[in-house]
């Protein structure tokens, strides 16, 4: 059997901290015993809790045998040394171990049947240790590089990403997946949408009309939510964050739904503008029905306080994690998101807002447009790396205010066209009542034109009061259009309109 490969000896006279003659962590005997147990009794695979893959085997022949075992079991075939033999008759490496007779030798003593789970765990753990050795070796090599182009912060981010992959049991090298694997994943998403009633294939926003338009928040998507000041974009994203976390809590604690089958998820909210207690106050106002202003000022009745106490008890269990650290760099945000994913398995990241993040470049080296481009690329990379949706709020340019129609356009995204390019979806919040200016109040001596103007304003306010439009300006997975929502300014809450009021929704 092939001996474990030793570390390559370093160049030069410098003595490494590690003993270079030390072998990589592996237990080839455990691999052989485990494979023998599987070949004797295929049910071992059904009882195994460890997510073992062919790449976790140190001996390449063992990896190929295990890969073939998985393929045959997937076809509901019985796997024995005899059924495996045709697949390995031409295997040169197996020939060195005695040919196909080696398959029979694996089952000779059956010792692996005594503790197959323990063997699987050991194979898996040793594979992770080998990955850790590889990460450490690459980290040392990169840190010893003193070239002028070296960026320590980028190296730290890359090292943390690699360590995250090891913690998740993933290979440090990105490998292509077969179309069959991708298809099975797609079918699982379609099945999830079917089971949800045909509306949600991703995570819920808590807004039925929006879910119906976009199918929920999809993993690996970057969603940009933009609007002019006063439109309520922070309120909307706070509502969505709460709805997603609350649905997860309800599904898992009240209905007994497994976490992976819930259309909700734990949420990480990076608030670079508001403090954690300000966001908590908003959510408390929304859930208790008491205005945020009354809560801040303490102008509440005993009955209101009871409502507040009841709401706070439920919110204390909410899997919503708020990070209000100011002036975060995109690298620091990604590192914190990875930690939250590892510790709490977050399924949604919210960033409020994109322009308050900082790039990793040194001051003066790049202009703001390039920095925003780096940030938007970093957010998209984060969504893909953690396989979760990321919602980032963004400012709009003042060009909106110069037009007669104040509805935003993609060209209004501020500072960088890369935001539009990197985003999978772009949403705009527009509240028409914000732009309906009240004319002079008519008095006893007012002329008819003043009275008519005020009457016209009242009529217009009745038409648009409490209405909001969520404009889906870009959607990679579907059509664009407009979803009309109800907005209660008193408690900063967005919700679905009644069916009759939604007749104005426009889908392209």
FENMOBEL-V238729 format. One line per field, one symbol per residue. phi: phi as a letter, one per 20 degrees, with the letter a starting at -180 (. if undefined). psi: psi as a letter, one per 30 degrees, with the letter a starting at -180 (. if undefined). Layout:
phi->???
psi->???
This chain:
phi->.fegffffffenefeffeffefeffacfffffffffffffcffgffeeefffcgfeeffgffffffffgfffffemeedcgffeggecfdffffgfeomfffffffefdmffffbfffffffgffffffffffffffffffffffdffefcgfffffffffffffffemeffdfdfdffffffffffffffffffeondcddefendgffgfedmneegmeddddcrfgnenffffffgfgfgffffffffeeedmfggfefedafcddededdffffffffffffeemdffffffenecefffffgfffffffffefecddddfflfefffffffffffffeclfcbddcccgfefdeeffgnebefffffffffffffffgffelbfcddfbedffggfeefeeffcgfegemafffffffeccdcecdfffeeeffgffdfdfeffffffffffffffffdfmdcddeeebbfeaeeqcdececdfgdlcebfffgffefegcde
psi->kkkkklkkkllafkklekjffklkklieeeeeeeeeeefejffeeffkfkikleffkejeeeeeeeeeeeeeefgglkjleeffeffgfgjeeeefggaffeeefegefgfffeieeeeeeeeeeeeeeeeeeeeeeeeeeeffjglffkjeeeeeeeeeeeeeeeefglkfkjkklleeeeeeeeeeeeeeeefgggejfbkkffjeeeeeefgakkkgkjkkjlllkffgeeeeeeeeeeeeeeeeeeeeeefgkkeffkgalkkkjjjfelleeeeeeeeeeeffgkkeeeeefgilleeeeeeeeeeeeefffkijjkjgklhkleeeeeeeeeeeeeeghkgkkkjjlefflkafllkfflleeeeeeeeeeeeeeeeeefhlkkkkkllllffefflejgklleffkkfkffeeefkekkkkkkjefegjkkakkkafgkleeeeeeeeeeeeeeeefkgkkkjjjfkjfgallakkklkkjeeghkklklleefgffkkk.
